Structures are given as structure tokens and as C-alpha cells.
Amino acid sequence: MTYEVAVRAEATLGEGPTWDPVTGRLIWIDILGSRVHTYDPSSGRRTGRTTDQHVGAVKPRANGGLVLNLRDGVAVLDPDGSFRWLHHEPVPGRRANDAAVAPDGSLWAGTMRYDEAPGGGTLSRIGSDGSVTAVLDDVAVSNGTGWSPDGRRMYYIDSPTRRVDVFDHADGAVTHRRPLTEIEDGAGFPDGLTVDADGCVWVALWDGGAVRRYTPDGRLDREITLPTPRITACAFGGADLTDLYITTARVGLEAPHPVAGSLLVVPGAGKGLPQQPFAG
């Protein structure tokens, strides 16, 4: 499989690709650049807007607009552009990171400390009414989160552990945490993930220059190698959800590759799952 450059950019920390089927656009962000980007592959049109603080994830909402996992909490942006906090909880030294929408429409939002201290991050379930349920309160870098096609499994990454973990999931709660796979030394750290229609888990490897596909039993099935090391996340998009979009970062690289910070795409990589919008 070979990649193409969908959007040539110099994002400091590109992240969070998410396909919005209503608008036919891919949403992605630059966390440290405090930017929200969109890309329409049918026309090539791009948009960008700056947020007032670092943004860890952005997802579409069922009634239009966006939900944002921001440094100081979770907020919603209405279709008319108005902004309001859904859950405001600023913690000095902590910021938002990756987030995902569960099958029931809730947002599972991660945080981390800027210094990546162990135990400084969290994973919380945000309901459509703004209610907050703590899921995990002792993580370092809360990252990729996703669900199996039947919603009975949840996959999760706390990057410094080098593991992709799997939980049993039912009624908005998770139990029985165990490792799906562990990334070997020298292959980078697991970052963002997405689950495909076959139930396989695609994992972006930070400092590994690759995206890997693992089967539901944890077997390495496929690897896409890329020319820049800091691969952050991946998601399927396009009208038929067969194109794999991949975000990258430039932060910390002394001599970044020309595509570092760009949005990449591997056409026809597989078949993705329709992504649930946030219900709030």
C-alpha cells in the first residue's frame, strides 16, 4: 500500500482525523497549533479555524456543529458558531488529548499532563447532557479509543505502556481490561487507532513511521510504512469509507521530512465503520 499527500501542511501535532458523512469532509486538528482543519476530497477545499486553547479532539454532533475536547474541558460549537462549555474542568499542567464517540453517542474524552507524568491523565465518559463519568483516572497519555463493530469491545491506548488494551463494553461501562497486543521495543509507541468493518484495529505508531492492522485476537495482519516517524492517528473516510487518512506531526523533529505535519491518505486501504456523531 502506498500513501498520497491529501493536504500538505506543517502541523506541529496533527491529530484526530474524523470523517463527517453529513458534510463529506474530513475533520482533523493541530493540537499544539490550536487549529481545527477540514478537507473535502471531492473538491479539494480546505478550511481552518483557530481555537482559544489547545484542542485534543473534535467530533461532529448529531444536530450539527462540533464537540471539542479542549485544554480546560469539553465544549460544543453550535451550527451558528456559538460556543458553550459542556464540562469545564481546568487543571493546571493538564490538557486534552484524543477522544472518540461511543455507539450510544457519548464522548469518551482523554487528558494528559504536558509533562506526560504517569497517573496525570484521565479517560471520562461525557453524556449528551454534560454528565461526566470517570472511566480511568490513572493514565499517562490517554490516546486511541474505539469500539468493535458490535459494540461489545472497547480498545484503548495509554501510549507509554506500549500496549493496545481491550475491555468488555456494555451499557456505557467497561470491565475486564487485558492486553490485545504490545508494541515491541524499537517500533515506536501506539498512538491513535481506528476499528474497521472486519473488527480489526489499525494503530498509528508514534516514532515508528507506520500504521499497523491487528486482528481481533491480536495478530499483526498488515503494516503500512511511511517516510516520517511521528504518525499520530488514522481513520477511514471518503464516500465509501475505504480511504485511510493518517495524521502526522513535526514537533521534536530536528530535520523533519517534507510530509511531516501533513494529512496523508492510503486509497482503498480497507473498509471503515460509520462513525457515530456526538449526541449532545
C-alpha positions in Angstrom: 0.0 0.0 0.0 1.3 3.4 -0.9 0.4 6.8 0.6 -0.6 10.1 -1.0 -0.5 13.6 0.4 -4.1 14.7 0.9 -3.2 18.0 2.5 0.4 19.3 2.5 0.8 21.1 5.8 3.3 21.7 8.6 1.1 20.9 11.6 3.1 20.9 14.8 1.0 18.0 16.2 -1.5 16.8 13.6 -4.1 14.5 15.1 -7.7 13.2 15.3 -8.8 12.5 11.7 -12.6 12.0 11.7 -14.9 11.6 8.7 -18.1 13.6 8.7 -20.6 11.9 6.4 -23.1 14.7 6.5 -20.7 17.3 5.0 -18.5 14.8 3.1 -15.4 16.3 4.8 -12.6 15.0 6.9 -12.0 16.9 10.2 -8.5 16.9 11.7 -6.6 19.1 14.1 -3.3 20.5 15.1 -3.3 20.1 18.9 -0.4 22.4 19.8 -1.2 24.8 16.9 -4.8 25.2 18.3 -6.3 24.7 14.9 -9.3 22.8 13.5 -9.0 21.8 9.8 -11.4 20.3 7.3 -10.7 18.8 4.0 -13.2 17.9 1.2 -11.6 15.3 -1.0 -14.2 15.7 -3.8 -13.3 19.4 -4.3 -10.0 19.8 -2.6 -11.5 22.6 -0.5 -9.8 23.2 2.9 -10.9 25.3 5.9 -9.2 26.1 9.1 -10.1 27.9 12.3 -8.1 28.7 15.5 -9.3 27.7 18.9 -8.6 29.8 22.1 -6.6 26.9 23.7 -5.0 23.6 22.8 -7.5 21.2 21.2 -7.2 17.4 21.7 -10.1 16.2 19.5 -13.1 17.4 17.5 -16.1 15.4 16.5 -19.4 16.1 14.6 -22.6 16.4 16.6 -25.9 14.8 15.7 -27.7 18.1 15.5 -25.0 19.9 13.6 -21.9 21.7 14.9 -19.0 20.2 16.7 -17.9 18.9 20.1 -14.4 19.9 21.2 -12.1 18.2 23.7 -10.2 21.3 24.9 -7.4 22.0 27.4 -9.9 23.1 30.1 -12.8 20.7 29.3 -15.4 19.7 26.7 -17.3 22.3 24.8 -19.8 22.4 21.9 -19.8 24.6 18.9 -23.3 25.2 17.5 -24.1 25.4 13.8 -24.4 29.2 14.2 -20.9 29.4 15.6 -21.8 30.0 19.2 -19.6 28.4 21.8 -20.5 26.9 25.2 -18.9 24.7 27.8 -20.5 21.3 28.3 -18.0 20.3 31.0 -15.5 22.9 32.3 -12.7 21.5 34.5 -9.3 23.3 34.1 -6.4 21.6 35.8 -3.0 23.3 35.8 -0.5 21.5 33.7 -3.1 19.2 32.0 -4.5 19.3 28.6 -7.0 17.4 26.4 -5.9 14.6 24.1 -7.6 12.0 21.9 -11.4 11.4 22.2 -13.9 9.1 20.5 -17.7 8.8 20.3 -19.2 5.5 21.6 -22.0 3.6 20.0 -24.5 5.3 22.3 -23.4 8.8 21.2 -21.4 9.7 24.4 -18.0 11.2 24.1 -15.1 9.4 25.7 -12.6 12.1 26.3 -8.9 11.7 27.3 -6.5 14.0 29.1 -2.8 14.0 29.8 -0.3 16.2 31.6 2.0 18.4 29.4 5.0 16.6 31.1 3.4 13.2 30.4 3.7 12.3 34.1 2.3 8.8 34.9 -1.1 9.0 36.5 -1.7 12.6 35.4 -4.2 11.7 32.7 -7.8 10.5 32.7 -10.4 9.0 30.4 -14.0 10.2 31.0 -17.4 9.5 29.5 -19.3 12.7 28.7 -23.0 12.2 28.2 -25.2 14.3 25.9 -26.4 16.3 28.9 -22.9 17.1 30.0 -22.8 14.5 32.7 -19.4 13.1 33.5 -18.4 9.5 34.5 -14.8 8.7 35.3 -13.7 5.7 33.3 -9.9 5.7 34.1 -8.2 8.1 36.4 -4.6 6.8 36.4 -3.1 7.0 32.9 -0.2 8.9 31.4 -1.1 9.7 27.8 -4.7 8.9 27.1 -4.8 8.1 23.4 -6.6 5.9 20.8 -10.1 4.7 21.7 -12.6 2.7 19.6 -15.2 0.0 19.6 -15.7 -3.3 17.9 -18.5 -3.4 15.2 -20.9 -5.0 17.6 -20.0 -2.5 20.4 -19.1 -5.3 22.9 -15.4 -4.5 22.9 -13.6 -1.2 23.6 -10.0 -0.7 22.5 -7.8 1.8 24.3 -4.2 3.0 24.3 -2.2 4.6 27.1 0.8 5.3 25.0 3.8 4.8 27.4 2.6 1.3 28.2 3.3 0.3 24.6 0.0 -1.7 24.7 -3.3 -1.7 22.9 -5.7 -2.9 25.6 -9.2 -4.3 25.2 -12.2 -4.1 27.6 -15.6 -5.7 27.6 -18.1 -2.9 27.0 -21.8 -2.8 27.9 -24.3 -0.1 28.8 -21.7 2.7 28.8 -19.3 0.9 31.1 -16.1 -1.2 30.6 -14.7 -4.2 32.5 -12.1 -6.9 32.2 -9.1 -4.9 30.9 -6.5 -7.0 29.2 -3.8 -6.5 26.5 -4.7 -7.1 22.9 -1.1 -6.6 21.8 2.2 -4.9 22.8 4.4 -2.9 20.5 7.9 -4.2 20.6 10.9 -2.0 21.5 12.2 0.0 18.6 8.9 0.0 16.7 7.5 3.2 18.4 4.6 3.9 20.7 0.9 3.2 19.9 -1.0 6.5 19.4 -4.4 6.8 17.7 -6.5 3.9 16.5 -9.5 3.1 14.4 -11.5 -0.1 14.0 -12.6 -1.4 10.6 -15.7 -3.2 9.4 -13.9 -6.6 9.9 -13.3 -5.7 13.5 -9.5 -5.3 13.0 -7.7 -2.5 14.8 -5.5 0.0 12.9 -2.9 1.6 15.1 -0.7 4.6 14.4 2.9 4.3 15.7 4.5 7.4 17.1 8.2 7.3 16.4 7.5 4.1 14.4 6.8 5.6 11.0 4.0 3.2 10.4 0.3 2.2 10.7 -0.4 -1.4 11.7 -3.5 -3.5 11.4 -4.2 -6.1 14.2 -6.9 -8.8 14.1 -9.4 -9.1 17.0 -7.2 -11.8 18.5 -4.1 -9.5 18.5 -2.3 -10.9 15.5 -0.3 -8.4 13.3 -2.0 -8.6 9.9 -0.7 -5.7 7.9 1.7 -2.7 8.1 1.9 0.5 6.1 5.3 2.1 6.3 5.6 5.9 6.0 8.5 8.3 5.5 8.1 10.4 8.6 8.4 8.9 12.1 5.7 10.7 14.1 2.5 9.1 13.0 -0.3 10.1 15.3 -3.7 8.8 14.2 -5.7 7.2 11.4 -9.4 7.0 10.3 -11.3 5.7 7.3 -13.1 8.3 5.1 -14.4 9.0 1.7 -17.9 8.3 0.5 -17.4 4.5 0.8 -15.1 4.7 3.8 -12.3 2.8 2.1 -9.6 5.5 2.2 -7.3 5.5 5.3 -6.5 9.1 6.4 -3.3 9.5 8.5 -2.2 12.5 10.6 1.4 13.3 11.3 3.5 15.6 13.5 6.6 17.8 13.2 7.1 18.5 16.9 10.5 17.5 18.3 12.0 16.6 14.9 15.3 18.3 14.1 15.1 17.6 10.4 11.5 16.8 9.5 10.6 15.0 6.3 8.8 17.2 3.8 5.5 15.4 4.6 5.8 15.7 8.4 2.8 17.6 9.7 0.7 16.8 6.6 -2.5 14.8 6.2 -1.8 11.6 4.3 -4.2 9.1 2.7 -3.9 5.5 1.6 -6.7 5.0 -1.0 -8.5 1.6 -0.9 -6.8 0.5 2.3 -9.8 -1.3 3.7 -13.4 -0.7 4.8 -14.2 1.5 7.8 -17.2 1.7 10.1 -19.6 4.6 10.0 -18.7 6.9 13.0 -21.4 7.8 15.4 -21.9 11.6 16.0 -21.9 13.0 19.5 -25.5 13.0 20.8 -25.2 16.3 22.7 
